[in-house]
């Protein structure tokens, strides 16, 4: 998955979760302690958002970011 595909998928997930909680972008920004502009960038799939505020947004929505093996790991011989 490319960075753009990842951030677009993440943005759609954030937007859907925010909607299911009946929160405006402004409400979410206030609750997460970030700017409304930052929330908009996340939902638009901007690839350069900062991790710390992103985690605040996700945590506010009851979401978390997880890392898993892609199945093909580098190993030294």
Order of alpha helices (4+ residues) and beta strands (2+ residues): alpha-alpha-alpha-alpha
